Amino acid sequence: MIKKEPSPSCLFLGTFDCEVVLTVRMWEELVHEMCHNGHTLCSTCKTRVHNRCPTCRQELGDIRCLALEKVAESLELPCRYMSLGCPEIFPYYSKLKHEAVCNLRPYNCPYAGSECSVVGDIPFLVSHLRDDHKVDMHSGCTFNHRYVKSNPREVENATWMLTVFHCFGQYFCLHFEAFQLSMAAPVYMAFLRFMGDETEARNYSYSLEVGGNGRKLIWEGTPRSVRDSHKKVRDSHDGLIIQRNMALFFSGGDRKELKLRVTGRIWKEQQNPEGGACIPNLCS
């Protein structure tokens, strides 16, 4: 990674702003095009202007400006998340690789009930989940989650729940849902995601427990970061999985209604200064 003050080439960008957006965003595009009169614009903006040059109104055609593309490859560019505090400057291709993993890039909304397109930092997403998705918010590192379904054989539009917990100064998302594995009977899964990066998530552990009729299942693991999508975590089976027959057995009664209670806790792993081993820090 390159850490330094903006180079002359970086300050030079404003000379060649896109005719549409009038910002250096043009240089985030590797393909540049121009009209017959030589006016240039980034390829993304070409569709926005309906294939007409915004300066002279001539039809754009498919004329690539190879000179600008070569210049774009040679320039050093700031990270697109500079406004969020990232100070890094990179050559073009290194910039793209960095941005894919930049620690300051926004997080996607972790809500699993719809394809929500909202992005932002963690405080913003917590407010978004509470105010827009009406997600239940709880404080503390232990939880008791009740799940009831009248017809456990149906998994049309996978049944899901999301609860957010605040403990150790961090936020965690508890997911519980039903989904189908190929043509098999539905299974139920509970898992925890950490609202932060993967490196921070490794500092925490959690356990989940479900049971009934003198039997119980216990899962312990490390919460996955919300950088990993809900679907990615679910499809990797990284959580407590309950087969339908076992879920009905835990529910008791006539086995026609699902009644599950999932309990759990979250703790922070602390390094033992003497032996180097991790010891759990349980909140009171």
LOBA-662234 format. One record per residue (C-alpha): residue in three letters; residue number from 0; x, y, z. Coordinates in nm, 4 decimals, padded with zeros to 6 digits. Layout:
 residu num       xx       yy       zz
    ALA NUM        X        Y        Z
...
This chain:
 residu num       xx       yy       zz
    MET   0  00.0000  00.0000  00.0000
    ILE   1  00.1112  00.3576 -00.0716
    LYS   2  00.0845  00.6136  00.2061
    LYS   3  00.1874  00.9618  00.1006
    GLU   4  00.0645  01.3054  00.0099
    PRO   5 -00.1299  01.3467 -00.3176
    SER   6  00.1113  01.3389 -00.6089
    PRO   7  00.1133  01.5957 -00.8918
    SER   8 -00.0579  01.3362 -01.1107
    CYS   9 -00.3389  01.3089 -00.8563
    LEU  10 -00.3841  01.6863 -00.8493
    PHE  11 -00.3791  01.6814 -01.2307
    LEU  12 -00.7087  01.4890 -01.2458
    GLY  13 -00.9357  01.7920 -01.2386
    THR  14 -00.8102  01.8993 -01.5788
    PHE  15 -00.9918  01.6057 -01.7397
    ASP  16 -01.3214  01.5863 -01.5531
    CYS  17 -01.6090  01.3973 -01.7141
    GLU  18 -01.8356  01.6293 -01.9154
    VAL  19 -02.1410  01.4837 -01.7368
    VAL  20 -02.0586  01.4470 -01.3697
    LEU  21 -01.7828  01.7141 -01.3750
    THR  22 -01.5813  01.5257 -01.1120
    VAL  23 -01.2745  01.3059 -01.1036
    ARG  24 -01.5037  01.0051 -01.0913
    MET  25 -01.4202  00.9788 -01.4607
    TRP  26 -01.0884  00.8327 -01.3578
    GLU  27 -01.2547  00.5468 -01.1738
    GLU  28 -01.3607  00.4185 -01.5161
    LEU  29 -01.1009  00.2419 -01.7266
    VAL  30 -01.3000  00.2832 -02.0503
    HIS  31 -01.3424  00.6399 -02.1772
    GLU  32 -01.5314  00.7473 -02.4861
    MET  33 -01.5650  01.0624 -02.6944
    CYS  34 -01.7796  01.2196 -02.9635
    HIS  35 -01.6612  01.3167 -03.3135
    ASN  36 -01.5712  01.6626 -03.1823
    GLY  37 -01.3386  01.5198 -02.9155
    HIS  38 -01.5519  01.5743 -02.6034
    THR  39 -01.4876  01.2931 -02.3538
    LEU  40 -01.6944  01.1222 -02.0887
    CYS  41 -01.6743  00.8119 -01.8748
    SER  42 -01.8413  00.4968 -02.0012
    THR  43 -02.0889  00.4875 -01.7126
    CYS  44 -02.2316  00.8263 -01.8103
    LYS  45 -02.2776  00.7308 -02.1764
    THR  46 -02.6084  00.5564 -02.1017
    ARG  47 -02.7258  00.8493 -01.8905
    VAL  48 -02.7058  01.0922 -02.1824
    HIS  49 -02.8842  00.8581 -02.4295
    ASN  50 -02.5782  00.8299 -02.6530
    ARG  51 -02.5651  01.2085 -02.7165
    CYS  52 -02.2675  01.4265 -02.6304
    PRO  53 -02.3798  01.6583 -02.3474
    THR  54 -02.1580  01.9374 -02.4851
    CYS  55 -02.2301  01.9483 -02.8613
    ARG  56 -02.5292  01.7075 -02.8796
    GLN  57 -02.3603  01.4973 -03.1500
    GLU  58 -02.4183  01.1225 -03.1492
    LEU  59 -02.1464  00.9492 -02.9514
    GLY  60 -02.1031  00.6240 -03.1392
    ASP  61 -01.8399  00.3857 -03.0034
    ILE  62 -01.5206  00.5905 -03.0190
    ARG  63 -01.2867  00.5010 -02.7354
    CYS  64 -01.0341  00.7569 -02.6203
    LEU  65 -00.7294  00.5336 -02.5863
    ALA  66 -00.5034  00.8221 -02.4864
    LEU  67 -00.7135  00.8994 -02.1794
    GLU  68 -00.7336  00.5306 -02.0926
    LYS  69 -00.3535  00.5123 -02.0943
    VAL  70 -00.3367  00.8230 -01.8781
    ALA  71 -00.5906  00.6739 -01.6360
    GLU  72 -00.3790  00.3604 -01.6011
    SER  73 -00.0666  00.5632 -01.5204
    LEU  74 -00.2186  00.8001 -01.2623
    GLU  75 -00.2294  00.7491 -00.8867
    LEU  76 -00.5819  00.7842 -00.7534
    PRO  77 -00.7328  00.8286 -00.4073
    CYS  78 -00.9496  00.5526 -00.2622
    ARG  79 -01.3161  00.6069 -00.3468
    TYR  80 -01.3831  00.6014  00.0292
    MET  81 -01.1594  00.9035  00.0890
    SER  82 -01.4608  01.0983  00.2186
    LEU  83 -01.5066  00.8286  00.4853
    GLY  84 -01.1515  00.8753  00.6073
    CYS  85 -00.9337  00.6489  00.3919
    PRO  86 -00.6051  00.8309  00.3147
    GLU  87 -00.4663  00.5759  00.0657
    ILE  88 -00.3522  00.6567 -00.2894
    PHE  89 -00.2940  00.3848 -00.5487
    PRO  90 -00.2212  00.3163 -00.9143
    TYR  91 -00.5431  00.2292 -01.0981
    TYR  92 -00.5453 -00.1499 -01.0706
    SER  93 -00.4145 -00.1501 -00.7131
    LYS  94 -00.6900  00.0976 -00.6282
    LEU  95 -00.9618 -00.1434 -00.7414
    LYS  96 -00.8143 -00.4288 -00.5357
    HIS  97 -00.7850 -00.2081 -00.2276
    GLU  98 -01.1417 -00.0774 -00.2522
    ALA  99 -01.2796 -00.4316 -00.2537
    VAL 100 -01.1380 -00.4837  00.0971
    CYS 101 -01.1021 -00.1276  00.2316
    ASN 102 -01.1806 -00.1276  00.6039
    LEU 103 -01.3641  00.2031  00.5647
    ARG 104 -01.5956  00.0901  00.2849
    PRO 105 -01.9653  00.1079  00.3803
    TYR 106 -02.1478 -00.1964  00.5121
    ASN 107 -02.4531 -00.3426  00.3412
    CYS 108 -02.7772 -00.3540  00.5365
    PRO 109 -02.7838 -00.6935  00.7176
    TYR 110 -03.1621 -00.7226  00.7018
    ALA 111 -03.2450 -01.0636  00.5521
    GLY 112 -03.6138 -01.0194  00.4815
    SER 113 -03.5660 -00.8257  00.1578
    GLU 114 -03.2991 -00.7104 -00.0838
    CYS 115 -03.2356 -00.3831  00.0971
    SER 116 -02.9899 -00.1622 -00.0924
    VAL 117 -02.9067  00.0726  00.1968
    VAL 118 -02.5366  00.1034  00.2858
    GLY 119 -02.3599  00.2980  00.5572
    ASP 120 -02.1489  00.2788  00.8700
    ILE 121 -02.2562  00.0706  01.1702
    PRO 122 -02.4301  00.3484  01.3732
    PHE 123 -02.6295  00.4479  01.0646
    LEU 124 -02.7316  00.0868  00.9910
    VAL 125 -02.8367  00.0273  01.3517
    SER 126 -03.0720  00.3257  01.3293
    HIS 127 -03.1889  00.2084  00.9866
    LEU 128 -03.2722 -00.1404  01.1174
    ARG 129 -03.4608  00.0030  01.4141
    ASP 130 -03.6514  00.2792  01.2350
    ASP 131 -03.7093  00.1407  00.8849
    HIS 132 -03.7177 -00.2374  00.9343
    LYS 133 -03.8634 -00.2222  01.2877
    VAL 134 -03.6092 -00.4764  01.4115
    ASP 135 -03.6178 -00.5602  01.7824
    MET 136 -03.3241 -00.4120  01.9732
    HIS 137 -03.1935 -00.5602  02.2985
    SER 138 -02.9081 -00.4867  02.5366
    GLY 139 -02.7115 -00.7627  02.7067
    CYS 140 -02.5113 -01.0676  02.6068
    THR 141 -02.7739 -01.3368  02.6733
    PHE 142 -03.0882 -01.3981  02.4730
    ASN 143 -03.4014 -01.6121  02.4707
    HIS 144 -03.5592 -01.6314  02.1259
    ARG 145 -03.9018 -01.7914  02.0731
    TYR 146 -04.0064 -01.9227  01.7315
    VAL 147 -04.3584 -02.0461  01.6549
    LYS 148 -04.4936 -02.1668  01.3188
    SER 149 -04.8346 -02.3227  01.2632
    ASN 150 -04.7352 -02.5301  00.9587
    PRO 151 -04.3691 -02.6357  00.9813
    ARG 152 -04.3890 -02.8214  00.6477
    GLU 153 -04.4125 -02.4984  00.4492
    VAL 154 -04.1049 -02.2952  00.3681
    GLU 155 -04.2414 -02.0763  00.0919
    ASN 156 -04.0658 -01.7423  00.1204
    ALA 157 -03.8246 -01.8677  00.3864
    THR 158 -03.9427 -01.7692  00.7312
    TRP 159 -03.6882 -01.5491  00.9044
    MET 160 -03.6407 -01.3372  01.2113
    LEU 161 -03.3757 -01.0804  01.3008
    THR 162 -03.2915 -00.9371  01.6411
    VAL 163 -03.0079 -00.6963  01.7182
    PHE 164 -02.8160 -00.7209  02.0473
    HIS 165 -02.5878 -00.4569  02.1977
    CYS 166 -02.3120 -00.5741  02.4299
    PHE 167 -01.9422 -00.5038  02.4872
    GLY 168 -02.0013 -00.1770  02.3019
    GLN 169 -02.0743 -00.3699  01.9793
    TYR 170 -02.3827 -00.4816  01.7850
    PHE 171 -02.4718 -00.8379  01.6863
    CYS 172 -02.7457 -00.9714  01.4569
    LEU 173 -02.9236 -01.2926  01.5552
    HIS 174 -03.0845 -01.4651  01.2564
    PHE 175 -03.3356 -01.7485  01.2775
    GLU 176 -03.5045 -01.8932  00.9709
    ALA 177 -03.6371 -02.1940  00.7832
    PHE 178 -03.5043 -02.2987  00.4446
    GLN 179 -03.5080 -02.6020  00.2190
    LEU 180 -03.2117 -02.8204  00.1294
    SER 181 -03.2825 -02.9417 -00.2283
    MET 182 -03.5911 -03.1683 -00.2121
    ALA 183 -03.5444 -03.2600  00.1517
    ALA 184 -03.7639 -03.1521  00.4407
    PRO 185 -03.7122 -02.7968  00.5686
    VAL 186 -03.4426 -02.7278  00.8248
    TYR 187 -03.4187 -02.4471  01.0771
    MET 188 -03.1058 -02.2477  01.1380
    ALA 189 -02.9913 -01.9874  01.3891
    PHE 190 -02.6654 -01.7933  01.3632
    LEU 191 -02.5035 -01.4719  01.4802
    ARG 192 -02.3358 -01.2002  01.2750
    PHE 193 -02.1072 -00.9291  01.4080
    MET 194 -02.1716 -00.5725  01.2912
    GLY 195 -01.8119 -00.4921  01.2066
    ASP 196 -01.5115 -00.6350  01.0236
    GLU 197 -01.3975 -00.9965  01.0332
    THR 198 -01.0843 -00.9198  01.2349
    GLU 199 -01.2970 -00.7683  01.5127
    ALA 200 -01.5499 -01.0527  01.4933
    ARG 201 -01.2774 -01.3008  01.5918
    ASN 202 -01.2592 -01.1371  01.9342
    TYR 203 -01.6033 -01.2755  02.0226
    SER 204 -01.7686 -01.6142  02.0615
    TYR 205 -02.1262 -01.7226  02.1090
    SER 206 -02.3327 -02.0260  02.1959
    LEU 207 -02.6835 -02.1289  02.0936
    GLU 208 -02.9006 -02.3930  02.2574
    VAL 209 -03.2350 -02.5444  02.1643
    GLY 210 -03.4101 -02.8413  02.3235
    GLY 211 -03.7135 -03.0075  02.4718
    ASN 212 -03.8380 -03.3446  02.5950
    GLY 213 -03.5137 -03.4049  02.7796
    ARG 214 -03.2931 -03.3467  02.4731
    LYS 215 -03.0939 -03.0455  02.3547
    LEU 216 -02.8602 -02.9275  02.0814
    ILE 217 -02.5757 -02.6838  02.1517
    TRP 218 -02.3705 -02.4815  01.9048
    GLU 219 -02.0612 -02.2745  01.9792
    GLY 220 -01.8761 -02.0639  01.7300
    THR 221 -01.7378 -01.7265  01.6259
    PRO 222 -01.9861 -01.4757  01.4813
    ARG 223 -01.9411 -01.4023  01.1131
    SER 224 -01.8931 -01.0432  01.0043
    VAL 225 -02.1806 -00.8676  00.8259
    ARG 226 -01.9259 -00.8275  00.5456
    ASP 227 -02.0357 -01.1839  00.4660
    SER 228 -02.3890 -01.1753  00.3315
    HIS 229 -02.6717 -01.3418  00.5162
    LYS 230 -02.7071 -01.5929  00.2298
    LYS 231 -02.3358 -01.6770  00.2320
    VAL 232 -02.3432 -01.7578  00.6038
    ARG 233 -02.6642 -01.9573  00.5717
    ASP 234 -02.5460 -02.1574  00.2718
    SER 235 -02.2210 -02.2443  00.4509
    HIS 236 -02.4300 -02.3933  00.7364
    ASP 237 -02.2190 -02.1984  00.9875
    GLY 238 -02.4640 -02.2035  01.2758
    LEU 239 -02.7109 -02.4116  01.4746
    ILE 240 -02.9044 -02.6350  01.2319
    ILE 241 -03.2155 -02.8221  01.3450
    GLN 242 -03.3698 -03.0887  01.1245
    ARG 243 -03.7491 -03.0691  01.1027
    ASN 244 -03.8178 -03.4018  01.2795
    MET 245 -03.5925 -03.2986  01.5665
    ALA 246 -03.7540 -02.9528  01.5773
    LEU 247 -04.0995 -03.1130  01.6027
    PHE 248 -03.9727 -03.3457  01.8755
    PHE 249 -03.8447 -03.0444  02.0712
    SER 250 -04.1844 -02.8754  02.0211
    GLY 251 -04.3753 -03.1597  02.1885
    GLY 252 -04.7539 -03.1902  02.1623
    ASP 253 -04.9111 -03.3311  01.8471
    ARG 254 -04.6061 -03.2412  01.6302
    LYS 255 -04.8246 -03.0229  01.4070
    GLU 256 -04.7009 -02.6908  01.5377
    LEU 257 -04.3444 -02.5751  01.5707
    LYS 258 -04.2578 -02.4208  01.9071
    LEU 259 -03.8870 -02.3640  01.9549
    ARG 260 -03.7009 -02.1620  02.2112
    VAL 261 -03.3431 -02.0722  02.1193
    THR 262 -03.1274 -01.9436  02.4041
    GLY 263 -02.7717 -01.8222  02.3861
    ARG 264 -02.5000 -01.5920  02.5049
    ILE 265 -02.2145 -01.3851  02.3652
    TRP 266 -01.8746 -01.3456  02.5265
    LYS 267 -01.5488 -01.1698  02.4487
    GLU 268 -01.2268 -01.3662  02.4299
    GLN 269 -00.9479 -01.2078  02.6358
    GLN 270 -00.5803 -01.2966  02.6165
    ASN 271 -00.4308 -01.4328  02.9377
    PRO 272 -00.1169 -01.2220  02.9943
    GLU 273  00.0596 -01.5101  03.1788
    GLY 274 -00.0079 -01.8204  02.9704
    GLY 275 -00.1229 -01.6663  02.6435
    ALA 276 -00.4461 -01.8644  02.6426
    CYS 277 -00.7814 -01.7027  02.5753
    ILE 278 -01.0182 -01.6672  02.8684
    PRO 279 -01.3840 -01.5708  02.8242
    ASN 280 -01.5074 -01.2346  02.9463
    LEU 281 -01.8758 -01.2762  03.0287
    CYS 282 -02.0943 -00.9704  03.0707
    SER 283 -02.2985 -00.9530  03.3888
